[in-house]
Amino acid sequence: MSILQTVPVNTSPAYDVTIAPGLLARCGAHLAGIMSVCRMAVITDSTVAPLYLAPVVKSLEQAGFAVCSYVFPGGEAHKNLSTLSDILEFLAENHMTRTDCVVALGGGVTGDMAGFAAGCYLRGIRYVQLPTTLLSAVDSSVGGKTAIDLKAGKNLAGVFLQPAAVLCDTECLKTLPAAVFADGAAEAIKTGVLCDEKLFSLFETGELHTVPEEVIARCVAFKAGVVERDEKEQNERRLLNLGHTIGHAIEKCSAFTIPHGHAVAAGLAIMARAGERLGWTEAGTASRICACLEKNGLPVTSGYPAGALAAAAASDKKRAGDDITIVVPEAIGRCVLKKLPVGELLSIITAGLEA
């Protein structure tokens, strides 16, 4: 497989996800090829800024863009209304217009914050994603979902806004701490469980580090197809929430000290074990999923009691009235949606927590 990968996302508007090493240093020339020269507001966090902000600004300016930048404190704890307000005020103070563009430089939190701000400011301006983590490359930078956390739960306020472009520089993966890399592995493994046993097997054999372009391209291509068919998450796109209902509950119970990918991994493992015990999932699937997660440095259970997790999951955004839709793995590569009363979450989570 070629190192340079381009995956089209045929939404409205359509855009490309470009995957290759060294893209940040030439992002300006790439973006100048798809949009007119304008003002660029680069939004990033305090972790990413020392690593990548300067080369991105330099590349954009060399391509003729006028650039301003805003750095907010890193971490999920800052994905909130206060940070959103600060970013919006920054865009206004810098006289950004509807012909200008926001650049999200960083991981999933930055992509959410910058994308949501772009969707709100002037009722919507363009933005591009420059993901710097495996998690944002394989998942959150693609598909146009942006959100922030409220006190009641994760991602409860947001907008759908497709980016104008996504540039995934795989050189960034080399700077990631092991735990942060594992966060992305969780979402990639989730994709394999959803649709692709061959992709899943790459994580079982430890090849994720050796073929990152292939892994990212395959994850993005799958998600792109789902988003094209169900952009606003009315049906099929809800499958992408595999592991997330319980995972978000784990994040909330931990006051967001447990990172998203680790929480999703635990949620996936809990759901697989519950599925087997309830007769929804093929025997042996849970043990295979758990072994793969552990091989990639991820947890397979939660330290929180079932009651606390069920209470936290009851406020999940996938709830509709007294019902909630969960994603159940029937086997590696095949998952289904199940709608059930919220009251059944406790027994399901209890079954999944049992050794």
N, C-alpha and C positions, 0 to 999 in steps of 0.2 A: 504494500500500500504506500502511495506517495506521502511524503511528510506534509505537504500542503493539502488541506482538505477544505472544500467549500460545500456547505449544506444549505440549500435554499429553503426558506420558510414562506410558504405561499398563503400568507394571511393578507389582510387589507389594512395597511399597505404591506407588500411583500418585502423581504429583506434576506440577506445572506449571513450565515454564520461562517466565518473564516477561521481556520485552525492551523497554526504553524508556529514554529519557534521564531522569536525575534520580531513579532508583530508590533509590540509597543513602540519600539524605536523607529518604526516606519508607519505609525498609525496616521500621521498627518497626510502623507501622500496617498494612502489608501482612502481616507475619508474625502480628500479633495477630488477623488475620482468619482464619488457618488453624490456629492452635494456641493453647492456653491459656497465660496468662501464667506464665512460669517463669524459671529462672535461665539466662542466656546467657553462654557463654564464647567470646569473639571471639578467634580465632587468626589472626595476620597476621605479615608479615615486616617487616624494618627498612626496606625500600624503600617499601612501601605505607602503613605506619603514619603517617608524617608527612602523607600526602595525605588519607587517608580514615578513619582510625580514630576520630577525634573526632566527625565527623558521624554515623557509624554508631552509636557508643555513645549519643550524644545522642538519636537517633531511637528506639533501642530503649528507653532509659530513659523517654522521653516516652510510650511506649506501655505502660509499666508493667512492663517486664522488669527484673530485677536483672542487672547486667552486670559481668563481670570480663574482663580481656583479657591476652593473652600475645603478646609479640613475639619472634620468633627471627631470627637473621641470614639475610638474603636470599641466594638462589642455590642451584643444584642441588647444590653441594658439601655443603649442610646437610640434604639430603633423606635422612637416615640414621637409624640406630638410636639414636644419641645424642640427636638432636633429638626423636625420637619419645618417648624415655624422659622427657625434660624436660617435654614437653607432658602426658604421662600423670600425672607427679607434680604438675604444676600443677592439673590437673583434680581430683586427689584432695585436694590442699591446700585447694582452694576448695569442697570438699564437694559436687561435682556429683553428681546422682542420676539414676536412669533416667528421670525425668520432665523432666529438663532438656535443654539443646540446645547443641551446638557450632556456631559460625558460622565458616565458612572465608572470610576476606576477603583476596583476592589472586589471584595467578595460579595456574598449574598445580601448582607445588611446594607452595604453601600448601593448595590443595585436596586434594592427595594426603596431606600431613602431617596436616591436621585431620580429613580423612575417615577415614584409617587409625586415628588416635587415637580417634575416636568409635566406630569399629567394635570396637576392643580394650577400651576402658574399660567396666567393668562388663558385659562381653560384648556391648556394643553400646548406644549411646544415639543419639538423633536428631542430625542435623546439617543445616545449610543451606549452600548455596553462594552467595557474592557475588563472582563473578568480576570482576576488574578489568583483564584483558588480553584481547585478541582471541583468543589461543590458548585460554585457559580458557573463554571464552564459547562458541566454536564447537565445542569438543571436550571438554576434560578435566573440566569441571564437570558434564557430563551423562553418565549411564550407570552411575554407581555403582562404577566401578573406582578403587580407591585403592591406593597402593603407595609403598614407599621403595626406595632403591638399596642393594645390598650390595656388598662389595668385588669380588665375582665379576661383577657386571653390574647393569644398570638395571632397576628395578621388579621385583626378584626376590622381595620379600616384600610381601604386601598382602592386602586383603579386598575382597569385593563388598559394598557398602552403598549403597543408593539414598538420595539426599538427600530431605529433606522438602519442599524448595522450592529453586529456582534463580532468582535475580534478577540479570539482566544490565543494568547501567547503562551505556548507550552513551556517556554523557558521559566516562566513564573513558578511552575510547580517545583522547581529545584530549590526554591527559597522557603518552601512551606515546612513548618515543624511537622513531625510525624502525626501528631494528633489532628492537626488541621487537614493534612492530606487524607487521613482516615475519614474525616467528615465527608469529603467528596466521594470516597470509595463507597460509603453507605448509600448514597443516592445512585451511584452507578450499579451497585449490586442490586438495588431495588429495581432498576430498569431491567436487569437480566431476569429477575424473578417474574417481572410483569410479562416479558415478551420474547426472551431470547436466551435459550439454554446455552448456546455457544458463547455468548457474551458472559453469562454467569460463570462459565467454566474458566474464563480468563482470570477471574478473581480466585477461583479455587486453586489454580496452578501458580498464582503469584505473578502473572504477566502484566498486571496493571502498570507497574513502573516502567516496563520496557516498551510498551506500545501505547503511550498516552494519546497520541493523535487518533489512532484507530478507536480506542475506547470512547473518547469524547465524541468523535464523529458518529459512531453507532448510537450512542445515547441521544445525541442531538437529533439525528435523523428519526429515531422513534418518536421522540417528543414532538418534533415538528409535524409529523403525520397526525398525531393525536390532536394537536392544537389546530391544525388546518380543518379537521373535521368537527371540532367542538371548541371553538375559540373562547367562549364565555363560560365554560365548565357547566354545561347543562346535563351532560350524560357521560360520554366516554372519558373525557378529561379527568373525571373524578377518580379514575383508576390510578392516576399519578399520585394520589394521596396514600398509596400503600404504606403502612407503617406510621402514617402521620397523625391519625387521630390519637393513638396512645402516645406517640412520640411527642406531640405538642403538649399532652397532659404531663409527661415527664419533664419537659422544659419548664412548664408553669410551676410544677411542684418544687422544682429546684431553684425557683426565682431566676431562671435562665442562666444558671451557672453551668449546667450541662449543655454542651454545644448541640446545635441542630442535628448534625449527622449522627452523633452518638445516640441522641434520643430517638431518632428515626430507626436506627439499627435495633435498639432494644424494643421499640414498638413493633417492628417487623418480626422479630423473633418471638415476641409474646403472642402476636396474632397467628403466627404459623403453629405454635404449640397449641393454642386454643382451637384453631381450625382442625387439627388432627383429633383432639379430644372430643370435639363436637361432630366429627364425621364429615366435615366439609373439605378436608385437605388430605391428599394421598399420604399414606404412611411412609415415613422416612424423609419427607420433605423438610420438616422442622429441623431435624438433626443435620441435614445437609446445609440448610441456610445458616444455622448457628455455627457450624464448623467454618464456613466461609467467612462469616462476620468476624469470628475470633482470629482467623488467619490474617485478617486485614486490620487487626488492632481495635476491634469494635466490641461493645458490650452486647450481651444477649439477654439481659434481664434488668430489672429496675429495683432500686432499694426502697421504693415507696410502696405502701400497702395498696391493695386493690381499691379500697374505698376512696382513698385520696385521688387515685388516678381516675376512677370513674366520675367523681365529682368534677374534676378538672376537665375531663373529656366532654362532659355534658354541656359545656359552654362553647364547644368547638363550632367553627363557622359552617361545618357541614351538617349541623343539626337543622331540621325543618319541623317546627312544632314539637310534638312529642316523639318524633322519629329521628333517627340518624342513619346515614349511609356509611358503611364501613367497607373496606376492600379486603377480600379474603383470597389468599393464594391457594388454588386448587392443586397446583403442582408447579415445578420450576418452569416458567414460561407461560403460565396460564393462571389468570386471576379473574375474579368476578366481584361485582358490587352486590352488597346485601343491605337492604333496608330493614331496620328493626327498631323496636321501641327503645328509647334511651335507657329505660330501666333495666334492660338486659345487658348493658355494658358491664355492670359489676360482675355478673357471673362469667362473662366472656373473659374479662381481664383476670379474674381469679383462676380460671382454667389455664390461662396462658402463663401465669406466674408460677404454677406448680412445676417442680423439677421433673 
